[in-house]
Amino acid sequence: MWPPPQISDPSPQAVAAKPPTEVLKKEPLPPNYFQLTLRDSATYTAGLGSVLGQCNVLLCILNKFI
């Protein structure tokens, strides 16, 4: 279609921005010692398991050659 049709309704006006509301600061939570201990124990267990697993593999390889 040429010429394009006339736009009869202009775009709506922008809504005025509201002033920002005050944000309340939350108090930090106390440390969860159970969660910290559980995470540390899982880390140490995984690390020790991987070290012992590598030692076991190396010992098996060495036993084949001895």
TACORFEN-V303166 format. One record per pair of residues at least 24 apart in sequence whose ideal C-beta (glycine too) atoms are under 8 Angstrom apart, sorted by the first residue. I is the first residue (numbers start at 1). J is the second residue. Records with the same first field share a line. If there is no record, write none. Layout:
I: J  J
This chain:
none
